Every structure is written in C-alpha cells, then in structure tokens.
Amino acid sequence: MKRQLSIFLTLVLLIFLFSPIKAYAEGDGNIDHGGGGMGSGTGENYWNSGDEGVRITVVRASDKTAVTTPIDFTNITPTVAVHFGKISKLAYTNGRSITPSTSKYLCIKVDIPLPRIISSGSGQSSIEEIKRYFCSEYVLMRIADVTGMNYDILINGEYKILLEPIAYMTFGGIKYALTATEAALFDQQLDGGLRSKMVSLSHKNLPLAMFLQTADLGYPAWSGSTTTAASDTDIISSLGLGIVRFNGAEADPTEVSTVDYEYRVNTDVITSVTVRGGQADPDHPVTVKFTIGGQTYTVSGVYYPSGDSQLVWVRWTTPATPQTMTIRVSVTGGGSASQGIITAKIIDLSGNDPPNPVADDRNNSYTTPSVPSKAQNTSASWGIWRPWWHANWVWISTGEDTGYWVDEGWWEFDWISYRASLSAVMSIVPDAKDPTASGKTLKSGYGINQTTTANVSTNQSSAVTDAQTAVTYFPESQYKTYWRLLEQTQSGYNAKFEFASNKYSTYNRRTHFTPIWFPDGSYTAYTWLIDCWTPAGMLSANLTDSVNIQGNLWSDWHIAPVKP
C-alpha cells in the first residue's frame, strides 16, 4: 500500500496529457500564484510563453540546508547564452552574489511535461495542476533519481523540496536563464535596467508564478498584491518559490511553548502559549487547558497545518493580592499530549505615593535627571488558522463500466489575521486652586493635575483588554522611589486616567504638589501606560508632559502689621 503522506494533497489522481499513468500525491504543495496578462515584447527584449522551467533543490528541514545541487526541469531545450549557475534561493538569501556564466546551460527535459508555470496573455497557469505535478509519486521518484537521493529518504519527513520558476528570456538581444530571485538581483546590479525593459515578466509574472501559502524555511507567506509588479526587495525576500513537504511515518509530537508573565493585581490579562507538532485539523483536533488559581479554562478546536503552529490564549482576572502563581498548561490531541508551566508574578504598584510636602523642604544637591523610557510596544498582530475541506472526488474502478466515487480530499487552512494598536496622550496643568498660575506656568510648591487618555483599536475585541494601568513618576525623586498610581476614571477602549485624590490636599484635589525647592525651569512628569493585553503580549506606551516653574509659593505671601 502506498504511503499516504500528503498534508494538503492526499491520494490525488494525476492524469497527464500524454500518458495514461495514474499517480497518487506523496507531498504537500505549499505553493500559490498570481500574475496576469503580458505582452511578448519586441526587438531585443522579449519572452515567449512556454520558455520556462523550474529549479528544484532538496533541503534538510531541520537546518534549512540544501543537500543536493539544484536541477532545472523544463519542457524545452533552450538555447541559453548567459545563466548564473545552479544556485538556489537559499544560497542567495545567505549572502551568495550572482555571477554570470557563459558555460553550457544544463537542464533536464522531462518526459511528462510540466504544467504551465508562468501566466501570460496566452494562458493562465493552474496552481492545482502545479501542486499535483510536483506532489505526485512519479515526479518525486524522478527528482530522487536525478538528485541521487533515495526515494524513501526523500519523503521520510526530514526533507523539503524547494521549487523556483525559471524564465528563458531575451534581454538586450541575449538569451538568459533566470529564476525570479536572480532576476531581482540582476536588476539591482543594473540599477533597474531589467525592470525598465521586462517588468511584466521579471517583476510580475515570474516572481508571482509561485509563492508560499504559509511561512516555511525562513520565508514568509506572501500577503501582497498578486496582480501588480513587485519590488526587487519583495521578490528576494518572499516571491518566486514554492515548497513541497512531507509527513514522516509518525507525526511530530505536539509541543507547547510557554513564557513567564508579570501582571498587576485586579487586572484583566491574557495568557498565551504556542502549540505545534503534527497537524491539527477537525479530524485530529487539539485541546489546550489552562489551570489558573484552581480554575480550569479549556480552549478546544485548535487547528494548524503541519509544520506550523498556533497561538492559544485565555483571558482571566488576576487576584487582589500580590503573589506568585503557577499556571499549568496541558495539550491533548494531534496524536500526543504535552504539558507546560507558566510562572505569573502578581505585583501591586500602589502604596508608593510621595510623602507629605512641607514648607521647609530642601534639596540643595538636586540634579536634573534624564527622563526614563521603559519597554514600549504600541501594536501587535496574531492570527488563527481556519481549516476547510478541499473535496477531491476520485473514480475507483471495479471493472468495466463499474466503480464508485470516493472523496479523497484534504484539509486546507486559511490564515485569519488580527491586530491591536494603542495610542495615548498625557497632559499636566497647574491645579485650578493655584491662585497665580498662568497657562502652563506655576510657582513651585503648588500642585499639578494630570489627564491621560488611552485609545485601543482592534479587530478582535474578545482577545484584547483596554489599557488598565498608568503610573506617573516625577523628577524630584529622580523618577524612582516614589510614584503615583493613577485612577482609571473612564474604562473601555477609550480609557481616561487621573491622579487619585491627594490626602494632603486641603480640598481633596486630584493633585500632585511640586516641591517648593524645585528650581525654575521645565518640570517634566513621566507616565508608563501598561496592561493593554493581547494574545501577542502587552501593549504599553511612554508618555511625558511638562509645566514651567517660575518662582515659589513663598513669593505669594507677605507679612504686614495688623491695623489698629
């Protein structure tokens, strides 16, 4: 019985145009494509539809190292004057430079024709035909044969096949063989000379002939335009490649990756883990359980394609008292189970308000400190894999004119992306009870008021908290030692924070008193806005604002004799 090793393609019947051979898919094609109509060009710069091939390199998955010399498959016998050797995209990514060669160009004209690879005005390629071709048992056996690899080793799950479309184009009257990556590197050497003459081929239809559906071998999935010309940089980093990958005889064990957290008391938070290993789909779902403070939170229906991973999270509220909590994570499904432990440190930022200011305070050694800048992250992105069934009905013959249809389809995965962003504004002004303040100028010894607003934007509100904590530090304590934990006076995604009522204020004002000894000049308060939690971590922002100190409150006092 044949191996059934495909990820996206399992037991797909391959019918070639010129042969009645039946072949079943052995690999998983991580390939997509784009492109569109294109003229053939004239004069010294042109390309004819069908002048194409595919460069094939076997790569060890564990360290992303090529283990075979690349080979070029094609349907024709091209007359190539200049090529750049048998170099893979991996080598160029690792710093290899392009070097033109006029030696004989070597390629393999295949017995069973390649499907159309590069779209053009004369016809569009079919990504399904490309997948079926390169994932078929026959073609994989042919690749094993010409690269010298044992077929069973090739498909045992430890290796992947890197595919790169090739165009045989005439540029400046010279026939070149170029992969998409080589075309982009060549264009950079020519300061845009290739793009200026061959843009529809070199920067659109060739690089968009293949790109990844999901990130692999260090290359990202392509999410840009599939109908317009790409830049050299985007081509080199993300386009002009497809990957065939395999399951081994046994699925990789499910793994869970954890990180430790620091939270504040009485705070809504998100705790996340990353799950990977094997493939999780509706036939083999994964379930993740978080045990937190004696309560278990269950996340079921976790899905991801083979070779990839999924972020899994739970939203909960921290306890009211500081402590260190152990969060236990268990993962089941996908053919195995695993466990992890998260340490969550719960801290309380209250209780460090500055001491009562008095009239004879002094600090003759004061020096102006640098405003701090704590960790800041104002945006985050994450996503969820959504599986869907790709039906593939195959006729099973049981005799002449008899048989039955079988759906030998497979699970495909769509990536649903989410995001969150945090913006905030801080303002400090003299307290309204200050009798001599003017605008943002006041005398030392009087108080200031603060307002901080925080705006959160997201397309997955269930997974994102509002900004919940704002802590303000002051220059008189070198932005250390003492701080004020602001009170959230308006909650939600448009939160507002102010000083809590000051117990030393005669009128119980929301104020902070500047020290009477503070020198004339700028007085800058610094606020760290935190605890906007997402599955991808905490969003935070550094904020500052200033008032101007001129004189001190003693100048508002005077002594005079009492009139009789």
C-alpha positions in Angstrom: 0.0 0.0 0.0 1.4 3.4 -1.0 2.5 5.9 1.7 -0.2 8.4 2.4 2.0 11.3 3.3 0.4 14.4 1.9 -0.6 17.4 4.0 -2.7 19.4 1.6 -2.9 16.7 -1.1 -3.7 13.1 -0.3 -4.3 10.4 -2.8 -4.9 12.9 -5.7 -5.3 11.2 -9.1 -2.8 12.7 -11.6 -3.7 12.3 -15.2 -1.0 13.6 -17.6 -1.9 14.9 -21.0 0.3 12.5 -22.9 0.3 9.4 -20.7 -2.5 7.3 -19.0 -0.3 6.9 -15.9 -2.2 7.1 -12.6 -0.1 8.5 -9.8 -1.0 9.5 -6.2 0.2 12.5 -4.3 3.0 12.0 -1.9 3.9 15.5 -0.9 2.2 18.7 0.3 2.5 21.7 -2.0 3.0 24.9 -0.1 2.5 26.9 -3.3 0.3 29.7 -4.5 0.5 32.0 -7.5 -0.6 35.2 -9.2 0.3 37.2 -12.3 -1.7 38.1 -15.3 -1.7 39.0 -19.0 1.6 40.1 -20.6 2.8 41.0 -24.0 5.7 39.1 -25.5 7.8 42.2 -26.2 9.7 43.1 -29.4 13.1 43.8 -30.7 15.9 42.9 -28.3 13.8 42.4 -25.2 11.1 39.7 -25.3 9.8 36.5 -23.8 7.8 33.8 -25.4 5.1 31.9 -23.5 6.4 28.4 -22.6 10.0 29.4 -22.4 10.1 28.4 -18.8 11.3 25.8 -16.3 11.5 25.0 -12.6 14.7 24.9 -10.4 14.5 22.0 -7.8 16.6 21.8 -4.6 16.2 19.3 -1.8 16.6 21.0 1.6 17.0 19.5 5.0 14.2 20.8 7.1 16.0 20.9 10.5 18.7 23.4 9.5 17.4 24.7 6.1 20.5 23.4 4.3 20.5 22.4 0.7 21.6 18.7 0.4 21.5 18.4 -3.4 22.8 20.5 -6.2 19.8 22.3 -7.8 18.5 20.8 -11.0 16.3 22.5 -13.7 13.3 20.8 -15.2 11.9 22.1 -18.4 9.7 21.1 -21.4 12.1 22.6 -24.0 15.7 22.6 -25.0 16.5 26.3 -24.5 19.4 28.0 -26.2 20.8 30.0 -23.3 23.8 32.3 -23.7 24.0 33.6 -20.1 23.0 32.0 -16.9 24.0 32.3 -13.2 24.8 28.7 -12.4 22.8 26.2 -10.4 22.3 28.4 -7.3 19.2 28.1 -5.1 17.2 31.0 -3.4 18.5 29.7 -0.1 22.1 30.4 -1.2 21.2 33.9 -2.3 19.4 34.5 1.0 22.5 33.5 2.8 24.6 36.1 1.0 25.6 34.5 -2.3 26.1 37.0 -5.0 25.1 36.4 -8.6 27.8 35.7 -11.1 27.1 35.4 -14.8 28.3 32.4 -16.8 28.5 31.7 -20.5 29.2 28.0 -20.0 26.8 25.5 -21.4 23.4 25.7 -19.6 22.4 22.3 -18.2 18.8 21.3 -17.7 16.6 18.2 -17.9 13.8 18.0 -20.5 11.2 16.0 -18.7 9.3 13.0 -20.2 6.0 14.0 -18.7 5.5 17.7 -19.5 5.5 20.3 -16.8 2.2 22.2 -16.4 2.2 25.8 -17.4 4.2 27.7 -14.7 4.2 31.3 -15.7 1.0 33.0 -16.6 0.8 35.2 -19.7 -1.6 36.7 -22.2 -1.8 33.4 -23.9 -2.9 31.5 -20.9 -3.1 31.3 -17.1 -1.3 28.7 -15.0 -3.2 26.5 -12.6 -1.8 26.2 -9.1 -3.7 22.9 -8.6 -2.0 21.4 -11.6 1.4 22.6 -10.4 0.7 21.1 -7.0 -0.5 17.8 -8.4 2.5 17.6 -10.7 5.2 18.2 -8.1 3.5 16.2 -5.3 2.9 13.1 -7.5 4.8 9.9 -6.8 6.1 9.7 -10.3 7.7 13.2 -10.3 9.1 12.7 -6.8 10.7 9.5 -7.8 12.2 11.3 -10.8 13.6 14.0 -8.6 15.1 11.4 -6.3 16.7 9.7 -9.3 18.3 12.7 -10.8 19.5 14.2 -7.5 20.9 10.8 -6.3 18.7 10.6 -3.2 17.0 7.5 -2.0 13.3 8.0 -2.6 12.2 6.7 0.8 14.7 9.1 2.5 13.4 12.0 0.3 9.8 11.5 1.6 10.5 10.5 5.2 9.6 13.9 6.6 13.2 15.2 7.2 13.5 17.0 3.8 11.6 19.5 1.8 11.8 20.4 -1.9 12.3 24.0 -2.9 10.8 25.0 -6.2 11.7 28.1 -8.2 10.2 29.1 -11.5 12.7 29.9 -14.3 12.2 32.1 -17.3 14.2 31.9 -20.5 14.1 35.5 -21.7 15.9 37.6 -24.3 17.2 40.8 -22.8 19.4 43.2 -24.7 19.5 40.6 -27.5 21.0 38.0 -25.2 19.1 34.8 -24.1 19.2 34.5 -20.3 18.0 31.8 -17.9 16.8 33.5 -14.7 14.9 32.5 -11.6 12.8 35.3 -10.0 15.5 35.8 -7.3 18.3 36.0 -9.9 16.2 38.5 -12.0 15.8 40.8 -9.0 19.5 40.6 -8.0 20.4 41.2 -11.6 18.1 44.2 -11.8 19.8 45.6 -8.7 23.2 45.3 -10.4 21.7 47.1 -13.5 20.2 49.9 -11.4 16.7 48.9 -12.6 17.7 48.2 -16.2 16.0 44.8 -16.4 12.8 46.2 -14.8 12.7 49.0 -17.3 12.5 46.6 -20.2 10.9 43.4 -18.9 8.8 44.4 -15.9 5.7 42.3 -16.8 7.8 39.2 -16.8 10.8 39.8 -14.5 8.9 41.6 -11.7 5.3 40.3 -12.0 4.5 37.1 -13.8 7.8 35.3 -13.0 8.0 36.1 -9.2 4.2 35.6 -8.8 4.3 32.3 -10.6 5.0 30.7 -7.1 4.8 32.0 -3.6 4.1 30.4 -0.2 0.7 29.9 1.3 2.3 29.6 4.8 5.7 30.6 6.1 8.4 27.9 5.7 12.2 27.5 5.5 12.5 31.1 6.8 10.4 32.6 4.0 7.1 34.3 4.8 3.7 33.7 3.3 3.1 36.3 0.6 0.2 38.7 1.5 0.9 41.5 -1.0 -0.5 42.1 -4.4 -0.8 39.2 -6.8 -1.6 41.3 -9.9 1.0 44.1 -9.9 4.8 44.2 -10.3 6.8 43.6 -7.1 9.9 45.3 -5.9 13.4 43.7 -6.0 13.4 43.6 -2.2 10.0 41.8 -2.0 11.0 39.3 -4.7 14.2 38.4 -3.0 12.6 38.1 0.4 9.2 36.5 -0.4 8.5 35.6 -4.0 9.5 33.1 -6.7 9.4 29.9 -4.6 7.2 27.0 -3.7 7.8 24.2 -1.2 6.9 20.5 -1.2 7.0 19.0 2.3 6.2 15.6 3.7 4.9 13.9 6.8 7.1 11.2 8.2 6.0 7.8 9.1 4.9 9.2 12.5 3.6 12.7 13.2 5.8 15.0 15.2 4.7 15.1 18.9 2.6 18.0 20.0 4.6 20.6 21.8 3.7 23.6 23.9 5.9 26.7 24.3 5.4 29.0 27.3 6.8 32.3 28.7 6.5 33.7 32.2 4.5 36.8 32.9 4.4 39.8 35.3 0.9 41.1 36.0 -0.7 43.7 38.3 -3.4 42.9 40.9 -7.0 43.1 39.9 -6.3 43.2 36.2 -7.8 41.6 33.2 -5.0 39.8 31.4 -4.3 37.4 28.5 -2.1 34.4 29.0 -0.8 32.7 25.8 1.1 29.6 24.7 2.2 28.4 21.3 1.3 24.8 20.2 3.0 23.0 17.4 3.7 19.5 16.2 2.0 17.2 13.7 -1.1 18.7 12.1 -4.3 19.7 14.0 -7.5 19.7 11.9 -11.1 18.8 12.6 -10.2 15.1 12.2 -7.4 15.5 14.7 -8.2 18.5 16.9 -6.1 19.8 19.7 -7.4 21.0 23.1 -5.5 23.2 25.4 -6.3 23.5 29.2 -5.1 26.3 31.5 -5.3 25.7 35.2 -5.1 29.0 37.0 -5.8 29.5 40.7 -7.8 26.3 41.0 -9.9 27.0 37.9 -9.5 25.3 34.5 -10.0 27.2 31.3 -10.5 25.0 28.2 -9.7 26.0 24.6 -10.9 23.4 22.1 -10.8 23.2 18.4 -7.2 24.4 18.0 -6.1 23.9 14.4 -2.9 24.4 12.4 -1.2 22.9 9.3 1.7 20.5 9.5 5.0 22.3 10.1 3.3 25.4 11.6 1.9 26.4 14.9 -1.0 28.2 16.6 -1.1 30.8 19.4 -3.6 29.8 22.1 -4.8 32.1 24.8 -7.1 32.6 27.7 -8.4 35.8 29.3 -8.8 36.0 33.1 -8.6 38.4 36.1 -5.6 38.4 38.5 -6.2 38.2 42.2 -6.5 41.2 44.5 -3.3 40.4 46.5 0.3 40.2 45.3 1.6 36.6 44.9 3.4 34.2 42.6 1.1 31.9 40.7 1.8 28.7 38.8 -0.3 28.2 35.7 -0.4 24.6 34.4 -1.0 24.0 30.7 -1.9 20.7 29.2 -2.3 19.9 25.5 -4.1 16.9 24.1 -4.9 15.8 20.6 -2.9 15.6 17.4 -1.9 12.1 18.3 0.0 13.0 21.5 0.0 15.1 24.7 2.3 17.6 26.3 2.4 19.9 29.4 3.9 23.2 30.3 4.2 25.5 33.3 3.9 29.3 33.4 5.0 31.4 36.3 2.9 34.5 36.8 4.2 37.1 39.3 1.3 39.3 40.5 2.5 42.7 41.9 0.8 45.8 43.5 2.0 49.2 42.3 0.0 51.2 44.9 1.4 52.5 48.2 4.4 54.4 46.8 2.9 57.9 46.8 5.3 60.8 47.6 5.4 61.9 51.2 3.7 65.0 52.6 5.4 68.1 51.2 6.3 70.7 53.9 7.2 74.3 53.6 10.9 73.9 54.7 11.7 71.0 52.4 15.2 71.4 50.9 17.3 69.6 48.3 20.4 71.5 47.6 22.1 68.6 45.8 19.3 68.1 43.2 20.4 67.5 39.6 18.1 67.2 36.7 17.6 63.5 35.8 17.1 62.0 32.4 13.5 61.1 31.6 13.2 57.3 31.6 11.9 55.2 28.8 10.5 51.8 29.8 9.5 49.0 27.4 7.1 50.3 24.8 5.0 48.3 22.3 2.1 50.1 20.7 0.9 47.5 18.2 0.6 43.7 18.0 -0.6 41.1 15.5 -1.6 37.5 15.7 -3.9 35.1 13.9 -5.9 31.9 13.8 -5.8 29.0 11.3 -9.2 28.2 9.9 -9.4 24.7 8.2 -11.7 24.0 5.3 -12.2 20.8 3.4 -10.9 20.6 -0.2 -13.0 18.0 -1.9 -11.3 15.7 -4.4 -13.6 13.1 -5.9 -11.8 10.1 -7.4 -13.4 7.4 -9.5 -12.5 3.9 -8.2 -13.0 1.4 -11.0 -14.1 -2.1 -10.0 -14.4 -3.4 -13.5 -15.5 -2.4 -17.0 -18.2 0.4 -16.7 -18.4 -0.2 -12.9 -17.0 1.6 -9.9 -17.7 4.3 -7.4 -16.6 7.8 -6.4 -14.6 8.5 -3.3 -13.8 11.9 -1.8 -10.1 11.7 -1.3 -9.8 15.4 -0.4 -7.7 17.1 2.2 -7.8 19.9 4.8 -6.7 23.3 3.6 -6.0 26.2 6.0 -6.7 29.9 5.8 -4.9 32.4 8.0 -7.2 34.9 9.7 -5.1 37.8 11.0 -5.9 40.1 13.9 -4.3 43.2 15.2 -4.4 45.7 18.0 -2.9 49.2 18.5 -2.5 51.6 21.4 -2.3 55.4 21.2 -2.3 57.7 24.2 -1.9 61.3 25.2 -0.8 62.8 28.6 -1.4 66.3 29.8 -0.3 68.1 33.1 -1.5 71.5 34.0 -1.4 73.7 37.1 -4.2 72.9 39.6 -7.2 75.1 39.4 -6.8 76.1 43.0 -3.4 77.7 42.2 -4.1 81.5 42.5 -1.2 82.7 40.5 -0.8 80.1 37.7 -0.9 81.3 34.1 -1.3 78.8 31.3 1.3 76.1 32.0 3.4 78.2 34.3 3.2 78.0 38.1 5.3 78.6 41.2 6.9 75.7 42.9 5.0 74.3 45.9 1.7 74.4 44.1 0.0 71.3 42.6 -0.5 70.0 39.2 -3.3 67.9 37.7 -2.9 65.2 35.1 -5.1 63.6 32.5 -4.1 60.6 30.4 -6.3 59.2 27.7 -5.7 55.8 26.1 -7.3 54.6 22.9 -7.2 50.9 21.8 -8.1 49.8 18.3 -8.6 46.1 17.4 -10.5 43.8 15.1 -10.8 41.1 17.8 -12.2 42.7 20.9 -12.7 39.4 22.8 -8.9 38.9 22.8 -7.8 42.5 23.8 -8.2 44.3 27.1 -8.4 48.0 27.5 -5.3 49.9 28.9 -5.8 49.5 32.6 -2.8 50.9 34.4 -1.0 54.2 34.3 1.9 55.1 36.6 3.4 58.5 36.8 7.0 59.3 38.0 8.4 62.7 39.0 11.8 64.4 38.6 12.2 65.4 42.3 12.6 61.7 43.1 14.8 61.1 40.0 11.8 59.2 38.5 12.4 56.5 41.1 11.5 55.8 44.7 8.0 57.4 44.6 5.3 57.3 42.0 1.6 57.8 41.7 -0.7 55.0 40.5 -3.3 56.8 38.5 -7.0 56.1 39.0 -8.9 55.0 35.9 -11.8 57.4 35.8 -13.2 56.1 32.5 -12.8 52.5 31.3 -13.1 50.8 28.0 -11.1 51.2 24.8 -11.2 55.0 25.3 -9.9 55.0 28.9 -9.1 58.0 31.0 -6.7 58.2 33.9 -6.2 60.9 36.6 -4.3 61.4 39.9 -6.2 59.8 42.8 -7.4 62.3 45.4 -4.5 63.6 47.4 -4.9 63.1 51.2 -2.6 66.0 51.8 -4.8 68.4 49.7 -6.9 70.8 51.7 -9.7 70.4 49.2 -9.1 66.7 48.5 -8.0 67.6 45.0 -6.6 65.2 42.3 -3.3 66.8 42.5 0.4 66.3 42.9 2.4 69.0 44.7 5.6 70.2 43.2 8.4 70.5 45.9 8.9 74.1 47.0 12.7 73.8 46.4 12.3 72.8 42.7 14.4 75.1 40.6 13.0 77.4 37.9 12.6 75.7 34.5 10.9 72.8 33.0 9.1 70.3 35.3 8.5 67.0 33.3 6.3 64.2 34.6 6.7 60.7 33.0 3.9 58.1 32.7 4.2 54.5 31.8 0.9 53.3 30.4 0.5 49.5 30.6 -1.8 46.5 30.9 -3.4 46.5 27.5 -3.2 42.8 26.9 -3.3 40.9 23.6 -2.5 37.3 22.7 0.8 38.5 21.3 1.7 40.3 24.6 1.2 43.5 26.4 0.9 46.9 24.7 2.4 49.8 26.5 3.4 53.5 25.9 5.9 56.0 27.3 4.3 59.4 27.9 5.6 62.8 29.1 4.4 66.3 29.6 5.8 69.4 31.2 4.9 72.6 33.0 7.2 75.6 33.6 8.3 76.5 37.2 8.9 80.2 37.8 9.4 81.3 41.4 7.9 79.7 44.5 4.7 80.0 46.6 6.5 82.0 49.3 6.5 85.0 46.9 2.7 84.9 47.2 2.9 85.5 50.9 3.6 88.8 52.7 3.7 90.0 56.3 2.2 93.3 57.4 1.2 94.7 60.8 -2.3 94.4 61.8 -4.1 97.7 61.5 -5.4 99.0 64.9 
